[in-house]
Amino acid sequence: MNGHIEFPDAHAAPGTNGSTPRPLKRDPDGFLRRSVQDLFSLAQRTVVITGGARGIGLAFTFAVAEAGGHVAILDVADEPHPHFHELAKRHPKQQFKHYKTDVTKYEVLQKSIDAIVEDFGRIDGLITAAGICPDEPFLERDPKSVARCFEINTLGTYYAAQLVAKQMTTQAPTDFNPHGGSIVFVASIAAYVASKGQCTSDYCSSKGAVVSLAKALGVELAAHHIRVNSISPGYTVTDMTLDLCERMPHLGHIMTHEPPMRRMADRTDLKGIVVYLLSDASAYQTAEDTLITGGIHAGRLM
Ligand SMILES: NC(=O)c1ccc[n+]([C@@H]2O[C@H](COP(=O)([O-])OP(=O)(O)OC[C@H]3O[C@@H](n4cnc5c(N)ncnc54)[C@H](O)[C@@H]3O)[C@@H](O)[C@H]2O)c1
């Protein structure tokens, strides 16, 4: 036996991309080639983060930087939170830059992506964290406000993914990234369950669309070696949630008592999963959503 087993090309049906499955090969030592540290490394890779100027997106800039990557943030904010400027001090050999843009404006976003490619040379990963969470009763919603929520949360995710994926398909594989690219959408527990004490019909449905989009793109872009996954955090301490709790103090009680783990997430709780999803540690994972909710998606204790 020569160790090779040939299989028929199941993907070459009419209308498919015709990519050919790799022949099966015995490789008993294959799993010894790369250490866990190597698999999780983002060294030399450039990751674009929408909504990176503050909140969860800002925490992700640190996660990527700490794993060795360069970061370009896309945000409507004029200036990122001062923490962003810490990155260059902590990681002087890596590149960090803020691009003021709007994820809902396709042409503007295209120009920002072009500028990133000009400055960084390539894009290896994308995280879409730009989002808003209006809280208004369904029966009173103004169509313009509903449209704005979908534009930022869903269309902004769609546009950013498309523009970045197009760029990824033009890039040659490198030593530090032989596998195309990885895209991570920030969805929400709200894609699965209505938020207790809140009226977030548009937010919930906009995030449901994001989870579906990751599944569709994970399949469609697999042939381009682009993986697409989403994460669904539960209640996480950021300006977004703190602002909500200030306006509606009962929400603070819900957010800390609803999760079986009896606390909100700290942004630190989300750093590991995005490094995993962006890196080769998750090389065989695509079209999947990961819930990080302190258990709330599985049920309540009372
Ligand atoms: N905080 C939570 O509890 C929680 C839970 C689940 C999911 N999420 C999701 O995580 C993401 C980040 O949330 P957060 O709590 O950090 O919010 P945040 O308000 O602190 O940060 C959102 C960022 O997105 C940017 N942004 C908004 N509109 C934009 C646009 N049109 N173009 C570019 N940038 C834009 C904002 O300027 C801001 O920097 C959101 O998608 C949110 O829905 C948050």
The ligand as a MOL file (V3000), in Angstrom:
LIG
                    3D

  0  0  0     0  0            999 V3000
M  V30 BEGIN CTAB
M  V30 COUNTS 44 48 0 0 0
M  V30 BEGIN ATOM
M  V30 1 N -22.0670 44.9010 25.0490 0
M  V30 2 C -22.7950 43.8030 24.9990 0
M  V30 3 O -23.3800 43.3360 25.9980 0
M  V30 4 C -22.9150 43.0360 23.7020 0
M  V30 5 C -23.4450 41.7370 23.7290 0
M  V30 6 C -23.5500 41.0350 22.5430 0
M  V30 7 C -23.1390 41.5970 21.3570 0
M  V30 8 N -22.6300 42.8730 21.3530 0 CHG=1
M  V30 9 C -22.2050 43.4240 20.0660 0
M  V30 10 O -20.8280 43.7340 20.1420 0
M  V30 11 C -20.5450 44.8330 19.2860 0
M  V30 12 C -19.8040 45.9120 20.0690 0
M  V30 13 O -20.6500 46.3360 21.1320 0
M  V30 14 P -20.1410 47.3060 22.2680 0
M  V30 15 O -20.9250 47.0100 23.4800 0
M  V30 16 O -18.6640 47.3040 22.2930 0 CHG=-1
M  V30 17 O -20.6870 48.6980 21.6870 0
M  V30 18 P -20.0230 50.1530 21.6870 0
M  V30 19 O -21.1410 51.0910 21.4210 0
M  V30 20 O -19.2050 50.3590 22.9070 0
M  V30 21 O -19.0500 50.0990 20.4090 0
M  V30 22 C -19.5700 50.0610 19.1040 0
M  V30 23 C -18.5880 50.7300 18.1670 0
M  V30 24 O -19.1520 50.6880 16.8490 0
M  V30 25 C -18.9280 51.9480 16.2510 0
M  V30 26 N -19.9160 52.2100 15.1900 0
M  V30 27 C -21.2550 52.4300 15.3570 0
M  V30 28 N -21.8220 52.6950 14.1670 0
M  V30 29 C -20.8380 52.6180 13.2320 0
M  V30 30 C -20.7980 52.7870 11.8190 0
M  V30 31 N -21.8960 53.1090 11.1170 0
M  V30 32 N -19.6130 52.6170 11.1700 0
M  V30 33 C -18.4850 52.3230 11.8730 0
M  V30 34 N -18.4610 52.1660 13.2080 0
M  V30 35 C -19.6200 52.3010 13.8850 0
M  V30 36 C -19.0560 52.9460 17.4000 0
M  V30 37 O -18.4650 54.2040 17.0910 0
M  V30 38 C -18.3420 52.1990 18.5140 0
M  V30 39 O -16.9520 52.4790 18.5200 0
M  V30 40 C -21.8840 45.3020 18.7260 0
M  V30 41 O -22.0710 44.7330 17.4460 0
M  V30 42 C -22.8800 44.7360 19.7110 0
M  V30 43 O -24.1360 44.5240 19.1260 0
M  V30 44 C -22.5080 43.6050 22.4960 0
M  V30 END ATOM
M  V30 BEGIN BOND
M  V30 1 1 1 2
M  V30 2 2 2 3
M  V30 3 1 2 4
M  V30 4 1 4 5
M  V30 5 2 4 44
M  V30 6 2 5 6
M  V30 7 1 6 7
M  V30 8 2 7 8
M  V30 9 1 8 9
M  V30 10 1 8 44
M  V30 11 1 9 10
M  V30 12 1 9 42
M  V30 13 1 10 11
M  V30 14 1 11 12
M  V30 15 1 11 40
M  V30 16 1 12 13
M  V30 17 1 13 14
M  V30 18 2 14 15
M  V30 19 1 14 16
M  V30 20 1 14 17
M  V30 21 1 17 18
M  V30 22 2 18 19
M  V30 23 1 18 20
M  V30 24 1 18 21
M  V30 25 1 21 22
M  V30 26 1 22 23
M  V30 27 1 23 24
M  V30 28 1 23 38
M  V30 29 1 24 25
M  V30 30 1 25 26
M  V30 31 1 25 36
M  V30 32 1 26 27
M  V30 33 1 26 35
M  V30 34 2 27 28
M  V30 35 1 28 29
M  V30 36 1 29 30
M  V30 37 2 29 35
M  V30 38 1 30 31
M  V30 39 2 30 32
M  V30 40 1 32 33
M  V30 41 2 33 34
M  V30 42 1 34 35
M  V30 43 1 36 37
M  V30 44 1 36 38
M  V30 45 1 38 39
M  V30 46 1 40 41
M  V30 47 1 40 42
M  V30 48 1 42 43
M  V30 END BOND
M  V30 END CTAB
M  END
